[in-house]
Amino acid sequence: MNRYVLISGIMGPVTTLLLILIDILLSRSFSWHTDIPGITEIQNSYLFDSAVIFWSIMNIIFAISLYKVYPIKFLSIGFIIAGSICLLFMGIFNGNYGMHLIFELTYFIILPLGIIIFSIFRINKYINIYGYTSGILSLAAIISGIFINFYYADVKIGLPATETIEAILLGSWSVVTGSYTIKNYTSLKWKLYNI
């Protein structure tokens, strides 16, 4: 496997988050309190949908690459791939479909679980701590967003803000893990062959 395939872990979140930000900035009616990109009628929702599909494909490639580099069980990678497939369906079934919210919430729960499970395997102390932290904070963000939406609807922060926080946390884990793996690819590959 070529180490540069791991760039998918960096390209996916960075490109996607930029496209979603552009989508939000181009929308005249978007509100962080009431709207969710891809669910509401954003003027340029094709940007959101395309970005989400792109990130899901990059996540799947990245997860398979991690599985080939690290001697880990498939469970964590399976969770990451399952979350990425939910992300793919989020982009395919935009907000006009009722399934969008189901795929969205499933993605925001399954992917952090995959990251937490991945962090159990002793890759690197920093990567493990970062994985635990981003995974747990991601789950806390989505749970608090759901809680706020159902119980405190008058609070001027809604699911879009907590989803954005979680997307940044999940993306940052991917960037950090991808960067570390690319940088240390030769020594990691040597260690794997000498176990």
C-alpha positions in Angstrom: 0.0 0.0 0.0 1.2 3.5 -0.9 1.5 5.8 2.1 -0.1 8.6 0.2 -3.5 6.8 0.1 -3.6 8.0 3.8 -4.0 11.6 2.5 -7.6 10.7 2.2 -7.9 11.1 6.0 -6.7 14.7 5.6 -8.4 15.7 2.3 -11.8 14.4 3.3 -12.6 16.5 6.3 -10.7 19.6 5.2 -12.4 19.8 1.8 -15.8 18.9 3.2 -15.8 21.3 6.0 -14.7 24.1 3.6 -17.5 23.3 1.2 -20.1 23.2 3.9 -18.9 26.5 5.2 -19.2 28.0 1.7 -22.7 26.5 1.4 -23.7 28.1 4.7 -22.2 31.5 3.7 -24.0 31.5 0.4 -27.3 30.8 2.0 -29.2 34.0 2.9 -31.6 32.3 5.2 -29.5 29.8 7.2 -29.9 30.0 11.0 -27.6 28.1 13.5 -30.6 27.8 15.7 -33.2 26.2 13.4 -31.5 25.0 10.3 -29.3 22.0 9.6 -27.2 22.0 6.4 -28.6 19.5 3.9 -32.0 19.3 5.7 -33.1 22.8 5.1 -33.6 24.4 1.7 -30.2 25.9 1.4 -29.7 27.7 -1.9 -26.6 25.7 -2.8 -27.4 22.4 -1.1 -25.7 20.5 -3.8 -22.4 21.7 -2.2 -23.4 20.2 1.1 -24.5 16.9 -0.5 -21.4 16.6 -2.7 -19.1 17.4 0.2 -20.7 14.8 2.5 -20.5 12.1 -0.3 -16.8 13.1 -0.9 -16.0 12.8 2.9 -17.7 9.5 3.1 -15.7 8.0 0.3 -12.5 9.5 1.7 -13.4 8.0 5.1 -13.8 4.6 3.7 -10.5 4.7 1.9 -8.8 6.1 5.0 -10.3 3.3 7.2 -9.2 0.6 4.9 -5.7 2.1 4.8 -5.5 2.2 8.6 -6.5 -1.4 8.7 -3.7 -2.3 6.3 -1.1 -0.3 8.3 -1.9 -1.1 11.9 -2.3 -4.6 13.4 -5.8 -4.0 14.8 -9.0 -5.9 15.0 -11.6 -5.1 12.3 -14.2 -4.0 14.8 -13.1 -0.4 15.0 -12.5 -0.1 11.3 -16.0 -1.7 10.8 -17.6 1.0 12.9 -15.7 3.7 11.0 -16.8 2.2 7.6 -20.4 1.8 8.8 -20.4 5.4 10.0 -19.0 6.5 6.7 -21.7 4.6 4.8 -24.3 6.4 6.8 -22.5 9.7 5.9 -22.7 8.6 2.2 -26.5 8.1 2.5 -26.8 11.5 4.2 -25.5 13.0 1.0 -27.6 10.9 -1.3 -30.8 11.3 0.7 -30.8 15.0 1.4 -33.2 16.8 3.8 -36.1 16.2 1.5 -36.1 12.6 2.6 -37.0 11.4 6.1 -34.2 8.9 6.1 -31.6 11.8 6.2 -32.0 12.4 9.9 -31.7 8.7 10.7 -28.5 8.3 8.7 -27.2 11.6 10.2 -27.7 10.6 13.9 -26.4 7.1 13.2 -23.2 8.5 11.6 -22.7 10.9 14.5 -22.9 8.0 17.0 -21.2 5.1 15.2 -18.1 7.0 13.9 -17.1 8.3 17.4 -17.5 4.8 18.8 -15.2 3.5 16.0 -12.6 6.1 16.9 -12.8 5.2 20.6 -12.4 1.5 19.8 -9.5 2.3 17.5 -7.9 4.2 20.3 -7.9 1.1 22.5 -5.1 -0.4 20.3 -1.8 1.1 21.5 -0.8 2.9 18.3 0.8 6.0 19.9 0.1 7.6 23.3 -0.8 10.9 21.7 -3.0 9.4 19.0 -4.8 7.2 21.6 -5.5 10.1 24.0 -6.6 12.3 21.0 -8.9 9.5 19.8 -10.5 9.0 23.2 -10.9 12.7 23.7 -12.4 13.5 20.2 -14.6 10.4 20.3 -16.0 11.1 23.8 -16.5 14.9 23.1 -18.2 14.0 19.8 -20.7 11.8 21.5 -21.2 14.4 24.2 -21.8 17.1 21.4 -24.5 15.1 19.6 -26.2 14.0 22.8 -26.3 17.5 24.1 -27.6 18.8 20.8 -30.5 16.3 20.9 -31.2 17.1 24.5 -31.2 20.9 23.8 -33.5 20.4 20.8 -36.0 18.4 22.7 -36.0 20.0 26.1 -34.7 23.6 25.7 -36.0 24.7 22.3 -35.9 28.3 23.4 -32.1 28.2 23.8 -30.5 29.9 20.8 -28.2 27.0 19.9 -29.5 24.0 18.1 -28.4 20.7 16.5 -26.5 22.5 13.7 -24.0 24.0 16.1 -23.4 20.7 18.0 -23.2 18.8 14.7 -20.6 21.3 13.4 -18.6 20.9 16.6 -18.7 17.1 16.3 -17.8 17.2 12.6 -14.7 19.3 13.4 -13.7 16.9 16.2 -14.2 13.8 13.9 -12.4 15.5 11.1 -9.5 16.6 13.3 -9.0 13.0 14.5 -8.8 11.9 10.9 -6.3 14.7 10.1 -4.1 14.0 13.1 -4.1 10.2 12.7 -3.5 10.5 8.9 -0.7 12.9 9.4 1.0 10.8 12.1 0.6 7.6 10.0 2.0 9.3 6.8 4.9 10.8 8.7 5.8 7.5 10.5 4.8 5.1 7.7 8.2 3.7 7.0 8.9 2.9 10.7 5.4 1.5 11.2 5.8 -0.7 8.2 9.1 -2.0 9.5 7.7 -2.7 13.0 4.8 -4.6 11.5 7.0 -6.9 9.5 9.2 -7.5 12.6 6.5 -8.4 15.1 
